Amino acid sequence: MTTNWVAIYAAIVATLALGWRIYEWFRKRPNIKVKVMFAYMYGVPGVNNRKQHISVTAMNRGHYSTTIEMAYIIISRKDRPYLQHMDSINSGYLPRRLNQGESLSVTYDPDVIKGELQKKSGDVFKVKGAGFRDQAGRHYNGGIRKAIEKTLY
């Protein structure tokens, strides 16, 4: 009878240990929050500082660092999203390592995005969001707000 209690106790301890390992695995991953918003570009040569640009910011809220390799715009056609890599005004900053608490912003000219949308012939294309890809191939996406969407169409 006591061997049953020992087996139950061992099963409980093993389950708790496994749960802790899974928790640690999720905690060790980077936690990147992506925000898409309007921004003005001041002090950048050749850029109109009175014009609103679209800024995409990645903030590492996790405990571990990661390297951001690429920024992209998410364009959809008939509810089939795909990634469109476009050079941003400050795309020379990539790749860049983001440590805990650090952030990275890339800025797009809305006219360039509009031009890319007009190049696509046939179906109706819409910008659904923007995001980043890290060195492990993970994607971190943020949605487009209605005010930004109105400036693109």
KOLDO-429192 format. One line per field, with one value per atom (N, C-alpha, C, O): residue in three letters; atom name; x, y, z. Coordinates in steps of 0.02 Angstrom, whole numbers, plus 50000, padded with zeros to 5 digits. Each point is the difference from the previous one (the first is absolute). Layout:
BEGIN
residuo	(Ala, ...)
atomo	(CA, ...)
c1	(X, ...)
c2	(Y, ...)
c3	(Z, ...)
***
This chain:
BEGIN
residuo	(Met, Met, Met, Met, Thr, Thr, Thr, Thr, Thr, Thr, Thr, Thr, Asn, Asn, Asn, Asn, Trp, Trp, Trp, Trp, Val, Val, Val, Val, Ala, Ala, Ala, Ala, Ile, Ile, Ile, Ile, Tyr, Tyr, Tyr, Tyr, Ala, Ala, Ala, Ala, Ala, Ala, Ala, Ala, Ile, Ile, Ile, Ile, Val, Val, Val, Val, Ala, Ala, Ala, Ala, Thr, Thr, Thr, Thr, Leu, Leu, Leu, Leu, Ala, Ala, Ala, Ala, Leu, Leu, Leu, Leu, Gly, Gly, Gly, Gly, Trp, Trp, Trp, Trp, Arg, Arg, Arg, Arg, Ile, Ile, Ile, Ile, Tyr, Tyr, Tyr, Tyr, Glu, Glu, Glu, Glu, Trp, Trp, Trp, Trp, Phe, Phe, Phe, Phe, Arg, Arg, Arg, Arg, Lys, Lys, Lys, Lys, Arg, Arg, Arg, Arg, Pro, Pro, Pro, Pro, Asn, Asn, Asn, Asn, Ile, Ile, Ile, Ile, Lys, Lys, Lys, Lys, Val, Val, Val, Val, Lys, Lys, Lys, Lys, Val, Val, Val, Val, Met, Met, Met, Met, Phe, Phe, Phe, Phe, Ala, Ala, Ala, Ala, Tyr, Tyr, Tyr, Tyr, Met, Met, Met, Met, Tyr, Tyr, Tyr, Tyr, Gly, Gly, Gly, Gly, Val, Val, Val, Val, Pro, Pro, Pro, Pro, Gly, Gly, Gly, Gly, Val, Val, Val, Val, Asn, Asn, Asn, Asn, Asn, Asn, Asn, Asn, Arg, Arg, Arg, Arg, Lys, Lys, Lys, Lys, Gln, Gln, Gln, Gln, His, His, His, His, Ile, Ile, Ile, Ile, Ser, Ser, Ser, Ser, Val, Val, Val, Val, Thr, Thr, Thr, Thr, Ala, Ala, Ala, Ala, Met, Met, Met, Met, Asn, Asn, Asn, Asn, Arg, Arg, Arg, Arg, Gly, Gly, Gly, Gly, His, His, His, His, Tyr, Tyr, Tyr, Tyr, Ser, Ser, Ser, Ser, Thr, Thr, Thr, Thr, Thr, Thr, Thr, Thr, Ile, Ile, Ile, Ile, Glu, Glu, Glu, Glu, Met, Met, Met, Met, Ala, Ala, Ala, Ala, Tyr, Tyr, Tyr, Tyr, Ile, Ile, Ile, Ile, Ile, Ile, Ile, Ile, Ile, Ile, Ile, Ile, Ser, Ser, Ser, Ser, Arg, Arg, Arg, Arg, Lys, Lys, Lys, Lys, Asp, Asp, Asp, Asp, Arg, Arg, Arg, Arg, Pro, Pro, Pro, Pro, Tyr, Tyr, Tyr, Tyr, Leu, Leu, Leu, Leu, Gln, Gln, Gln, Gln, His, His, His, His, Met, Met, Met, Met, Asp, Asp, Asp, Asp, Ser, Ser, Ser, Ser, Ile, Ile, Ile, Ile, Asn, Asn, Asn, Asn, Ser, Ser, Ser, Ser, Gly, Gly, Gly, Gly, Tyr, Tyr, Tyr, Tyr, Leu, Leu, Leu, Leu, Pro, Pro, Pro, Pro, Arg, Arg, Arg, Arg, Arg, Arg, Arg, Arg, Leu, Leu, Leu, Leu, Asn, Asn, Asn, Asn, Gln, Gln, Gln, Gln, Gly, Gly, Gly, Gly, Glu, Glu, Glu, Glu, Ser, Ser, Ser, Ser, Leu, Leu, Leu, Leu, Ser, Ser, Ser, Ser, Val, Val, Val, Val, Thr, Thr, Thr, Thr, Tyr, Tyr, Tyr, Tyr, Asp, Asp, Asp, Asp, Pro, Pro, Pro, Pro, Asp, Asp, Asp, Asp, Val, Val, Val, Val, Ile, Ile, Ile, Ile, Lys, Lys, Lys, Lys, Gly, Gly, Gly, Gly, Glu, Glu, Glu, Glu, Leu, Leu, Leu, Leu, Gln, Gln, Gln, Gln, Lys, Lys, Lys, Lys, Lys, Lys, Lys, Lys, Ser, Ser, Ser, Ser, Gly, Gly, Gly, Gly, Asp, Asp, Asp, Asp, Val, Val, Val, Val, Phe, Phe, Phe, Phe, Lys, Lys, Lys, Lys, Val, Val, Val, Val, Lys, Lys, Lys, Lys, Gly, Gly, Gly, Gly, Ala, Ala, Ala, Ala, Gly, Gly, Gly, Gly, Phe, Phe, Phe, Phe, Arg, Arg, Arg, Arg, Asp, Asp, Asp, Asp, Gln, Gln, Gln, Gln, Ala, Ala, Ala, Ala, Gly, Gly, Gly, Gly, Arg, Arg, Arg, Arg, His, His, His, His, Tyr, Tyr, Tyr, Tyr, Asn, Asn, Asn, Asn, Gly, Gly, Gly, Gly, Gly, Gly, Gly, Gly, Ile, Ile, Ile, Ile, Arg, Arg, Arg, Arg, Lys, Lys, Lys, Lys, Ala, Ala, Ala, Ala, Ile, Ile, Ile, Ile, Glu, Glu, Glu, Glu, Lys, Lys, Lys, Lys, Thr, Thr, Thr, Thr, Leu, Leu, Leu, Leu, Tyr, Tyr, Tyr, Tyr)
atomo	(N, CA, C, O, N, CA, C, O, N, CA, C, O, N, CA, C, O, N, CA, C, O, N, CA, C, O, N, CA, C, O, N, CA, C, O, N, CA, C, O, N, CA, C, O, N, CA, C, O, N, CA, C, O, N, CA, C, O, N, CA, C, O, N, CA, C, O, N, CA, C, O, N, CA, C, O, N, CA, C, O, N, CA, C, O, N, CA, C, O, N, CA, C, O, N, CA, C, O, N, CA, C, O, N, CA, C, O, N, CA, C, O, N, CA, C, O, N, CA, C, O, N, CA, C, O, N, CA, C, O, N, CA, C, O, N, CA, C, O, N, CA, C, O, N, CA, C, O, N, CA, C, O, N, CA, C, O, N, CA, C, O, N, CA, C, O, N, CA, C, O, N, CA, C, O, N, CA, C, O, N, CA, C, O, N, CA, C, O, N, CA, C, O, N, CA, C, O, N, CA, C, O, N, CA, C, O, N, CA, C, O, N, CA, C, O, N, CA, C, O, N, CA, C, O, N, CA, C, O, N, CA, C, O, N, CA, C, O, N, CA, C, O, N, CA, C, O, N, CA, C, O, N, CA, C, O, N, CA, C, O, N, CA, C, O, N, CA, C, O, N, CA, C, O, N, CA, C, O, N, CA, C, O, N, CA, C, O, N, CA, C, O, N, CA, C, O, N, CA, C, O, N, CA, C, O, N, CA, C, O, N, CA, C, O, N, CA, C, O, N, CA, C, O, N, CA, C, O, N, CA, C, O, N, CA, C, O, N, CA, C, O, N, CA, C, O, N, CA, C, O, N, CA, C, O, N, CA, C, O, N, CA, C, O, N, CA, C, O, N, CA, C, O, N, CA, C, O, N, CA, C, O, N, CA, C, O, N, CA, C, O, N, CA, C, O, N, CA, C, O, N, CA, C, O, N, CA, C, O, N, CA, C, O, N, CA, C, O, N, CA, C, O, N, CA, C, O, N, CA, C, O, N, CA, C, O, N, CA, C, O, N, CA, C, O, N, CA, C, O, N, CA, C, O, N, CA, C, O, N, CA, C, O, N, CA, C, O, N, CA, C, O, N, CA, C, O, N, CA, C, O, N, CA, C, O, N, CA, C, O, N, CA, C, O, N, CA, C, O, N, CA, C, O, N, CA, C, O, N, CA, C, O, N, CA, C, O, N, CA, C, O, N, CA, C, O, N, CA, C, O, N, CA, C, O, N, CA, C, O, N, CA, C, O, N, CA, C, O, N, CA, C, O, N, CA, C, O, N, CA, C, O, N, CA, C, O, N, CA, C, O, N, CA, C, O, N, CA, C, O, N, CA, C, O, N, CA, C, O, N, CA, C, O, N, CA, C, O, N, CA, C, O, N, CA, C, O, N, CA, C, O, N, CA, C, O, N, CA, C, O, N, CA, C, O, N, CA, C, O, N, CA, C, O, N, CA, C, O, N, CA, C, O, N, CA, C, O, N, CA, C, O, N, CA, C, O, N, CA, C, O, N, CA, C, O, N, CA, C, O, N, CA, C, O, N, CA, C, O, N, CA, C, O, N, CA, C, O)
c1	(50041, 49959, 50043, 49984, 50072, 50042, 50035, 50017, 49993, 50032, 49954, 50024, 49910, 49954, 50007, 50000, 50005, 50008, 50067, 50004, 50047, 50065, 49996, 50029, 49936, 49993, 49958, 50017, 49931, 49959, 50041, 49998, 50039, 50043, 50052, 50012, 50018, 50051, 49969, 50030, 49909, 49966, 49984, 50007, 49973, 49985, 50064, 49999, 50054, 50064, 50025, 50024, 49970, 50022, 49958, 50027, 49908, 49956, 50017, 50001, 50012, 50019, 50067, 50008, 50039, 50065, 49993, 50031, 49928, 49988, 49965, 50018, 49934, 49965, 50048, 49996, 50051, 50049, 50046, 50018, 50002, 50044, 49963, 50031, 49906, 49961, 49993, 50007, 49980, 49996, 50066, 50000, 50055, 50066, 50014, 50030, 49948, 50011, 49962, 50027, 49911, 49962, 50029, 49999, 50025, 50027, 50065, 50015, 50024, 50065, 49995, 50048, 49893, 49992, 49994, 49976, 50046, 49991, 49925, 49960, 50022, 49931, 50001, 50013, 49974, 50003, 49930, 49957, 50032, 49936, 50011, 50048, 49907, 50006, 49944, 49942, 50077, 49951, 50010, 50056, 49888, 50001, 49964, 49943, 50092, 49971, 50028, 50045, 49927, 50025, 50061, 50007, 50039, 50059, 50022, 49985, 50049, 50032, 50075, 50027, 50006, 50073, 50036, 49998, 50034, 50037, 50075, 50023, 50013, 50072, 50027, 50059, 49898, 50023, 50007, 49952, 50109, 50011, 49959, 49997, 49971, 49961, 49930, 49965, 50014, 49933, 49959, 50023, 49916, 49955, 49978, 49966, 50054, 49984, 49929, 49979, 49984, 49931, 49950, 49940, 50085, 49957, 49997, 50051, 49889, 49993, 50027, 49985, 50054, 50026, 49971, 49972, 50036, 49975, 50060, 50047, 49950, 50053, 49979, 49945, 50099, 49988, 50054, 50060, 49919, 50046, 49996, 49945, 50112, 50005, 50030, 50054, 49911, 50024, 50009, 49954, 50106, 50014, 49980, 50035, 49908, 49975, 50019, 49981, 50055, 50020, 50063, 50030, 49990, 50060, 50063, 50056, 49936, 50057, 50004, 49949, 50110, 50010, 49989, 50000, 49990, 49992, 50028, 50010, 50003, 50024, 49946, 49977, 50002, 49950, 50036, 50047, 49931, 50033, 49963, 50032, 49902, 49962, 49937, 49968, 50014, 49935, 49959, 50028, 49906, 49958, 49931, 49980, 49984, 49931, 49958, 50019, 49924, 49955, 49946, 49959, 50040, 49951, 49956, 50026, 49909, 49956, 49962, 49986, 49999, 49960, 49946, 50015, 49923, 49944, 50011, 49992, 50026, 50011, 50056, 50001, 50046, 50060, 50060, 50026, 49996, 50055, 50067, 50011, 50032, 50069, 50045, 49977, 50086, 50047, 50032, 50019, 49988, 50032, 50058, 49989, 50071, 50058, 50009, 50007, 49993, 50010, 50055, 50004, 50039, 50051, 49967, 49959, 50061, 49975, 50050, 50055, 49925, 50045, 50064, 50054, 49940, 50057, 50014, 50016, 49978, 50009, 50074, 50014, 50031, 50071, 50016, 50056, 49896, 50011, 49993, 50016, 49962, 49988, 50057, 50027, 49992, 49976, 50024, 50051, 49910, 50017, 49979, 49946, 50096, 49987, 49959, 50016, 49930, 49958, 50007, 49980, 50048, 50006, 49936, 49956, 50038, 49941, 49988, 50045, 49893, 49981, 50018, 49981, 50055, 50019, 49946, 49959, 50043, 49952, 50036, 50055, 49912, 50025, 49942, 49946, 50064, 49947, 50025, 50057, 49899, 50012, 49942, 49944, 50070, 49951, 49989, 50048, 49889, 49982, 49967, 49962, 50051, 49966, 49934, 50000, 49943, 49935, 49994, 49966, 50068, 49997, 50033, 49978, 50075, 50034, 49954, 49995, 49970, 49953, 49943, 49979, 49995, 49946, 50024, 49963, 50099, 50028, 50004, 49986, 50034, 50003, 49931, 49991, 49959, 49932, 49973, 49963, 50057, 49977, 50034, 49972, 50088, 50036, 49965, 50003, 49963, 49966, 49937, 49955, 50041, 49942, 49951, 50018, 49920, 49949, 49961, 49952, 50068, 49962, 50009, 50044, 49912, 50004, 50048, 49992, 50058, 50049, 49990, 49983, 50027, 49994, 50058, 50026, 49995, 50052, 49965, 49956, 50065, 49970, 50041, 49974, 50090, 50043, 50072, 50017, 50026, 50072, 50033, 49969, 50094, 50032, 50074, 50030, 49999, 50071, 50011, 49958, 50099, 50021, 50067, 50044, 49964, 50064, 50043, 49981, 50078, 50049, 49976, 50025, 49927, 49974, 49940, 49971, 50011, 49945, 49932, 49949, 50049, 49936, 49976, 50040, 49895, 49970, 49963, 49964, 50043, 49965, 49962, 50030, 49904, 49958, 49959, 49984, 50001, 49956, 49950, 50015, 49925, 49948, 50003, 50031, 49934, 49996, 49937, 49947, 50060, 49941, 49961, 50025, 49912, 49955, 50027, 49995, 50034, 50025, 50057, 50005, 50038, 50055, 49972, 50023, 49928, 49969, 49969, 50003, 49966, 49969, 50051, 49984, 50076, 50050, 50029, 50028, 49964, 50027, 49952, 50021, 49915, 49952, 49966, 49957)
c2	(49941, 50059, 50063, 50049, 49948, 50060, 50012, 50056, 49890, 50010, 50039, 50036, 49957, 50040, 50074, 50041, 49976, 50070, 50028, 50058, 49902, 50022, 50012, 50048, 49908, 50008, 50063, 50036, 49976, 50060, 50063, 50048, 49950, 50058, 50012, 50057, 49891, 50006, 50027, 50040, 49939, 50025, 50074, 50038, 49984, 50071, 50042, 50053, 49924, 50037, 50003, 50052, 49894, 49999, 50047, 50035, 49968, 50045, 50073, 50041, 49975, 50068, 50019, 50056, 49898, 50014, 50012, 50045, 49915, 50010, 50067, 50035, 49981, 50065, 50058, 50050, 49944, 50053, 50007, 50056, 49888, 50002, 50034, 50038, 49947, 50031, 50075, 50040, 49980, 50070, 50036, 50054, 49916, 50030, 50005, 50049, 49903, 50001, 50059, 50036, 49976, 50056, 50067, 50049, 49952, 50062, 50020, 50060, 49893, 50015, 50027, 50027, 49966, 50026, 50076, 50028, 50007, 50072, 50017, 49963, 50092, 50024, 50068, 50051, 49950, 50062, 50027, 49965, 50097, 50035, 50047, 50039, 49959, 50042, 50052, 49983, 50080, 50055, 50035, 50013, 50003, 50038, 50065, 50001, 50055, 50066, 50053, 49987, 50072, 50057, 50029, 49997, 50031, 50033, 50054, 49998, 50050, 50053, 49988, 49982, 50028, 49989, 50067, 50039, 49975, 50062, 49985, 49951, 50091, 49995, 49947, 49983, 49991, 49951, 50035, 50026, 49975, 50036, 49971, 49940, 50104, 49979, 49975, 49977, 50028, 49977, 50060, 50040, 49966, 50054, 49991, 49952, 50095, 49992, 50024, 49995, 50031, 50020, 49947, 50007, 49940, 49947, 49942, 49982, 49990, 49943, 49938, 49986, 49976, 49936, 49945, 50013, 49926, 49943, 49968, 49977, 50021, 49972, 49933, 49992, 49958, 49934, 49988, 50001, 49987, 49993, 49931, 49974, 49996, 49935, 50013, 50029, 49949, 50007, 49931, 49960, 50027, 49935, 50003, 50029, 49940, 49998, 49936, 49989, 49968, 49936, 50005, 50053, 49890, 49997, 49986, 50006, 49975, 49980, 50041, 50024, 49983, 50041, 49960, 49938, 50098, 49970, 50049, 50059, 49917, 50043, 50007, 49950, 50111, 50015, 50004, 50040, 49920, 49998, 50039, 50028, 49973, 50030, 50033, 49976, 50080, 50032, 49992, 49997, 49999, 49989, 50030, 50016, 49992, 50021, 49939, 49962, 50028, 49945, 50025, 50043, 49931, 50019, 49939, 49945, 50066, 49943, 50011, 50056, 49888, 49999, 49948, 49941, 50082, 49955, 49955, 49939, 50093, 49966, 49949, 49955, 50051, 49957, 50045, 50029, 49977, 50046, 49972, 49940, 50105, 49982, 50059, 50057, 49929, 50050, 50035, 49968, 50097, 50040, 50037, 50046, 49934, 50036, 50065, 49998, 50058, 50065, 50035, 49996, 50038, 50039, 50058, 50036, 49972, 50055, 50057, 49992, 50065, 50058, 49985, 50023, 49940, 49985, 49925, 49973, 49992, 49928, 49980, 49941, 50106, 49985, 49976, 49978, 50027, 49979, 49925, 49974, 49990, 49929, 49960, 50023, 49921, 49966, 50036, 50034, 49957, 50033, 49956, 49970, 50025, 49960, 50042, 50057, 49913, 50033, 49963, 49942, 50092, 49972, 50015, 50035, 49939, 50011, 50075, 50037, 49985, 50070, 50047, 50058, 49918, 50043, 49999, 49955, 50097, 50003, 50022, 50027, 49961, 50016, 50026, 49970, 50084, 50027, 50005, 50020, 49963, 50013, 50043, 49994, 50049, 50048, 49993, 49995, 50005, 49994, 50063, 50033, 49985, 50055, 49974, 49951, 50078, 49975, 50001, 49958, 50089, 50003, 49940, 49976, 49998, 49940, 49940, 49958, 50037, 49944, 50006, 49949, 50111, 50010, 49980, 49968, 50049, 49981, 49925, 49974, 49990, 49927, 49970, 49951, 50078, 49975, 50011, 49959, 50097, 50015, 49956, 49988, 49989, 49955, 49933, 49967, 50012, 49936, 50008, 50038, 49927, 50006, 49944, 49947, 50065, 49948, 50004, 50037, 49925, 49995, 50062, 50041, 49964, 50056, 49980, 49949, 50093, 49988, 50049, 50058, 49918, 50043, 49987, 49944, 50107, 49992, 49979, 50034, 49909, 49972, 50012, 49997, 50016, 50009, 50007, 50009, 49987, 50003, 49957, 49983, 49999, 49958, 49992, 50033, 49922, 49986, 49925, 49962, 50016, 49930, 49998, 50041, 49911, 49994, 49946, 49969, 50020, 49953, 49928, 49958, 50028, 49931, 49989, 49946, 50105, 49993, 50014, 49990, 50034, 50017, 50068, 50045, 49961, 50062, 50034, 49968, 50098, 50040, 50053, 50042, 49958, 50043, 50048, 49987, 50070, 50050, 50023, 50002, 50015, 50020, 50074, 50040, 49977, 50069, 50031, 49970, 50090, 50035, 50031, 50010, 50006, 50028, 50066, 50011, 50031, 50065, 49990, 50037, 49914, 49986, 49969, 50015, 49942, 49967, 50052, 49992, 50060, 50052, 50039, 50022, 49986, 50037, 49959, 50029, 49905, 49958, 49987, 49976, 50040, 49986, 50063, 49998)
c3	(50000, 50000, 50000, 49967, 50070, 50002, 49933, 49983, 49978, 49935, 49953, 49956, 50052, 49959, 50016, 49954, 50109, 50020, 49975, 49979, 50023, 49975, 49925, 49975, 49989, 49928, 49984, 49953, 50084, 49989, 50014, 49962, 50094, 50017, 49945, 49981, 49994, 49947, 49936, 49965, 50020, 49940, 50007, 49951, 50108, 50011, 49994, 49968, 50062, 49997, 49927, 49978, 49986, 49930, 49957, 49957, 50056, 49963, 50015, 49954, 50109, 50019, 49968, 49976, 50023, 49969, 49925, 49972, 49995, 49929, 49987, 49954, 50087, 49993, 50008, 49964, 50084, 50010, 49940, 49981, 49990, 49940, 49942, 49963, 50028, 49946, 50013, 49953, 50109, 50018, 49984, 49971, 50049, 49986, 49926, 49977, 49984, 49928, 49969, 49958, 50064, 49973, 50025, 49963, 50097, 50028, 49966, 49996, 49981, 49970, 49929, 49973, 49997, 49933, 50003, 50049, 49898, 49998, 49996, 49971, 50059, 49999, 49965, 50033, 49903, 49960, 49990, 49974, 50045, 49988, 49942, 50000, 49950, 49941, 50000, 50009, 49981, 49996, 49934, 49979, 49988, 49938, 50013, 50022, 49964, 50015, 49952, 49961, 50043, 49961, 50034, 50062, 49898, 50027, 49952, 49940, 50087, 49959, 50003, 50052, 49892, 49995, 50004, 49953, 50103, 50009, 49996, 50029, 49937, 49997, 49953, 50003, 49953, 49951, 49933, 49973, 50000, 49937, 49943, 49990, 49972, 49942, 50015, 49955, 50108, 50019, 50023, 50041, 49933, 50018, 50072, 50016, 50028, 50071, 50017, 50058, 49894, 50012, 49979, 50010, 49962, 49974, 50051, 50030, 49978, 50044, 49966, 49942, 50095, 49976, 50043, 50053, 49926, 50038, 50035, 49968, 50097, 50041, 50028, 50026, 49967, 50027, 50053, 49985, 50076, 50056, 50031, 50012, 49999, 50035, 50069, 50006, 50046, 50068, 50031, 50000, 50025, 50031, 50073, 50041, 49974, 50069, 50034, 50058, 49908, 50029, 50041, 50007, 50020, 50042, 49960, 50026, 49911, 49960, 49936, 49975, 49999, 49940, 49937, 50000, 49945, 49934, 49949, 50015, 49925, 49946, 49948, 49971, 50016, 49949, 49934, 49992, 49960, 49934, 49946, 49956, 50048, 49945, 50025, 50047, 49921, 50012, 49936, 49945, 50063, 49942, 50011, 50056, 49889, 49999, 49982, 49955, 50078, 49985, 49953, 50019, 49921, 49949, 49988, 49994, 50001, 49987, 49935, 49979, 49990, 49939, 50010, 50007, 49995, 50012, 50061, 49997, 50058, 50065, 49999, 50041, 49913, 49999, 50013, 49953, 50110, 50015, 49976, 50000, 49980, 49987, 50019, 50005, 50005, 50024, 49941, 49951, 50054, 49948, 50033, 50039, 49944, 50026, 49962, 49938, 50096, 49970, 50038, 50061, 49903, 50034, 50037, 49972, 50090, 50039, 49996, 49974, 50053, 49999, 50039, 49980, 50074, 50042, 50003, 50053, 49890, 49999, 50008, 50008, 49990, 50009, 50071, 50012, 50034, 50069, 50009, 50054, 49895, 50007, 49969, 49949, 50076, 50060, 50063, 50000, 50053, 50063, 50058, 50000, 50049, 50060, 50049, 50015, 50010, 50049, 50067, 50006, 50042, 50067, 50038, 49975, 50085, 50041, 50009, 50020, 49965, 50010, 49943, 50002, 49947, 49944, 49946, 49997, 49961, 49945, 49936, 50002, 49943, 49933, 49959, 50002, 49961, 49958, 49928, 49988, 49966, 49929, 49976, 50025, 49926, 49977, 49926, 49961, 50019, 49930, 49976, 50037, 49901, 49967, 49973, 49962, 50057, 49976, 49924, 49971, 49996, 49927, 49968, 49948, 50083, 49974, 50006, 49955, 50102, 50010, 49950, 49971, 50019, 49950, 49931, 49962, 50021, 49935, 49992, 49946, 50106, 49997, 49992, 49963, 50070, 49993, 49929, 49974, 49995, 49932, 49948, 49947, 50068, 49954, 49994, 49947, 50106, 50000, 49958, 50018, 49927, 49956, 50012, 50026, 49956, 50005, 50064, 50004, 50046, 50062, 50043, 49989, 50060, 50048, 50055, 50033, 49977, 50052, 50057, 49989, 50072, 50059, 50047, 50003, 50032, 50050, 50065, 50025, 50001, 50060, 50063, 50056, 49935, 50058, 49980, 49942, 50108, 49990, 50053, 50050, 49939, 50049, 49989, 49957, 50082, 49999, 50001, 50024, 49950, 50004, 50035, 49986, 50060, 50036, 49969, 49950, 50079, 49973, 50002, 49964, 50079, 50005, 49953, 49999, 49963, 49953, 50031, 49967, 50095, 50032, 49974, 49990, 50001, 49975, 50057, 50039, 49966, 50049, 49962, 49966, 50038, 49959, 50043, 50057, 49912, 50030, 49948, 49940, 50082, 49954, 49983, 50034, 49911, 49977, 50030, 49998, 50028, 50027, 49943, 49945, 50068, 49949, 49972, 49940, 50102, 49975, 49950, 49951, 50062, 49953, 49937, 49945, 50063, 49942, 49954, 49939, 50089, 49959, 49959, 49945, 50080, 49962, 49942, 49954, 50049, 49948, 49943, 49947, 50061, 49947, 49977, 49956)
***
